[in-house]
Amino acid sequence: MLKKDCFYLGKIVKKYSFKGELLIKLDTDEPEIYEDLESVFIDLRNNLVPFFIESSQFHKSELLRVKFEDIDTEEDADALIKCDLYLPLEFLPKLDDDKFYFHEIIGFTVEDVNFGKVGIVKSVNDSTAQALFEIDRDGIEILIPMNDAFIKKVDKKKKLIIVDTPEGLIDLYL
């Protein structure tokens, strides 16, 4: 399994018991849908390795307490602390047409209702306070905030995003 075929699920943050149990901080708005997983991929030295889950339950609502098969000691558990967890993309819940996962819109065309064709989404920058569309317009990078008020329509079939940005925003980059 390759990382490009997966999504980031969370990180192993600490040990829970001397029996090899671990606590995982999930990176999701709906942690409850991941409580009964059979397995996950753990990033070990840049290789995704499958680990099977014996049991899991929520611990203090925000962390998932997990017991992996064949991880039976504190030493086994220590080796996994701070490792990232991944799941195949097909495990992502389906979204309504107007909602999307960031990886889905790469390559979509962005059109502004006033400006016209802006360019192609090359990535999404979510490391800032406001996530940004990173759009390529013939070699020029244009950043548009992913604000619900700006996004008018997402057409997944046509790979098109219609936005209505404040006057002059796109011109700042040109």
C-alpha positions in Angstrom: 0.0 0.0 0.0 1.3 3.4 -1.0 0.7 6.6 1.0 -0.8 8.3 -2.1 -3.6 5.6 -2.0 -4.3 6.4 1.7 -5.4 9.2 4.0 -3.9 10.2 7.3 -6.0 8.9 10.2 -4.0 10.0 13.2 -0.9 9.5 15.4 0.0 7.1 18.2 0.6 9.5 21.1 1.4 7.3 24.1 1.2 4.0 25.9 -1.8 3.1 27.9 -0.9 -0.1 29.7 2.0 -2.5 30.3 0.2 -4.9 28.0 1.1 -3.0 24.9 -2.1 -0.9 24.6 -1.7 2.5 22.9 -3.6 5.8 22.7 -4.2 7.3 19.2 -5.1 10.9 18.5 -7.5 10.7 15.5 -7.5 13.5 12.9 -11.2 13.5 12.2 -14.4 15.3 12.9 -16.2 11.9 13.3 -14.0 9.7 15.4 -16.8 7.3 16.2 -16.8 5.8 12.7 -13.2 4.5 13.3 -13.8 2.8 16.6 -14.3 -0.7 15.2 -11.6 -1.0 12.6 -10.0 -4.4 11.9 -6.7 -3.0 10.8 -4.7 0.2 10.0 -1.4 1.0 8.2 1.4 2.3 10.4 4.2 4.4 8.9 7.4 2.7 10.0 10.5 4.3 8.5 8.5 5.5 5.5 6.9 2.1 4.8 3.2 1.5 5.5 2.9 -1.7 7.5 -0.5 -3.3 8.2 -1.3 -3.9 11.9 -4.4 -5.8 13.0 -6.5 -4.6 15.9 -7.6 -6.9 18.7 -9.7 -4.4 20.5 -10.4 -0.6 20.6 -12.5 1.8 22.6 -12.6 5.5 23.2 -10.6 6.8 26.1 -11.7 10.2 27.5 -13.7 10.8 24.3 -10.8 12.2 22.3 -8.3 9.4 22.2 -8.8 5.9 20.8 -7.3 3.1 23.0 -6.1 0.3 20.8 -4.6 -3.1 21.4 -2.8 -4.4 18.3 -2.2 -8.1 17.6 1.4 -9.1 18.6 2.1 -5.9 20.5 2.1 -7.4 24.0 4.8 -5.5 25.9 5.7 -1.9 26.8 8.8 -2.3 24.6 6.7 -3.4 21.6 4.5 -0.4 22.2 7.4 2.0 22.7 8.5 1.3 19.1 5.2 2.6 17.7 4.9 5.8 19.7 4.7 8.9 17.5 4.0 6.8 14.4 1.4 8.0 11.9 -1.6 5.8 11.0 -3.2 5.6 7.6 -6.3 4.0 6.0 -7.0 3.3 2.3 -8.9 6.1 0.6 -12.0 3.9 0.1 -12.5 4.0 3.9 -13.4 7.7 3.7 -17.1 8.2 4.1 -18.9 9.4 1.0 -19.7 13.2 1.0 -22.6 15.1 -0.5 -22.0 16.7 -3.9 -21.2 20.1 -2.5 -18.7 18.8 0.0 -15.3 17.4 -0.8 -12.0 16.0 0.6 -9.0 18.1 -0.2 -7.3 15.2 -2.2 -10.5 15.0 -4.4 -10.2 18.5 -5.9 -6.6 18.4 -7.1 -6.8 19.0 -10.9 -10.2 20.7 -10.7 -10.7 23.9 -12.7 -11.6 27.0 -10.7 -13.9 29.7 -12.2 -14.8 33.0 -10.6 -18.3 34.3 -11.3 -16.9 37.8 -12.2 -13.3 37.1 -13.3 -13.8 33.9 -15.3 -11.4 31.0 -15.5 -8.9 31.3 -12.7 -6.8 28.1 -13.1 -6.3 24.6 -11.9 -6.2 23.5 -8.3 -2.7 22.1 -7.7 -3.0 21.6 -3.9 -4.7 22.7 -0.8 -2.7 24.5 1.9 -4.3 23.7 5.3 -1.4 24.7 7.4 -2.7 28.2 7.8 -5.6 29.4 10.0 -7.8 29.4 6.8 -7.3 26.6 4.3 -6.4 27.9 0.8 -6.9 26.7 -2.7 -3.4 26.8 -4.4 -4.3 27.4 -8.0 -1.9 27.4 -11.0 -2.7 30.0 -13.7 -0.1 29.5 -16.4 2.7 29.3 -13.9 1.4 32.0 -11.6 0.2 30.8 -8.1 -3.1 32.2 -7.0 -4.3 31.6 -3.4 -8.0 31.7 -2.7 -9.4 31.1 0.8 -11.6 28.0 1.1 -14.4 30.0 2.6 -18.0 28.7 2.3 -19.1 32.2 1.4 -16.7 32.1 -1.6 -17.5 28.6 -2.9 -20.7 28.7 -4.9 -20.7 25.3 -6.5 -18.6 22.1 -6.7 -19.3 20.0 -9.7 -17.4 16.7 -9.2 -18.5 15.3 -12.6 -17.2 18.3 -14.5 -14.2 18.7 -12.1 -15.2 22.4 -11.7 -15.4 24.7 -8.7 -17.3 28.0 -9.0 -16.2 30.7 -6.6 -17.3 34.3 -6.0 -14.3 36.1 -4.6 -14.1 39.7 -3.3 -13.3 42.1 -6.1 -9.6 42.5 -6.8 -8.5 39.4 -4.9 -7.4 37.5 -8.0 -5.9 40.6 -9.6 -3.5 40.9 -6.7 -1.6 37.9 -8.1 -1.5 39.0 -11.8 
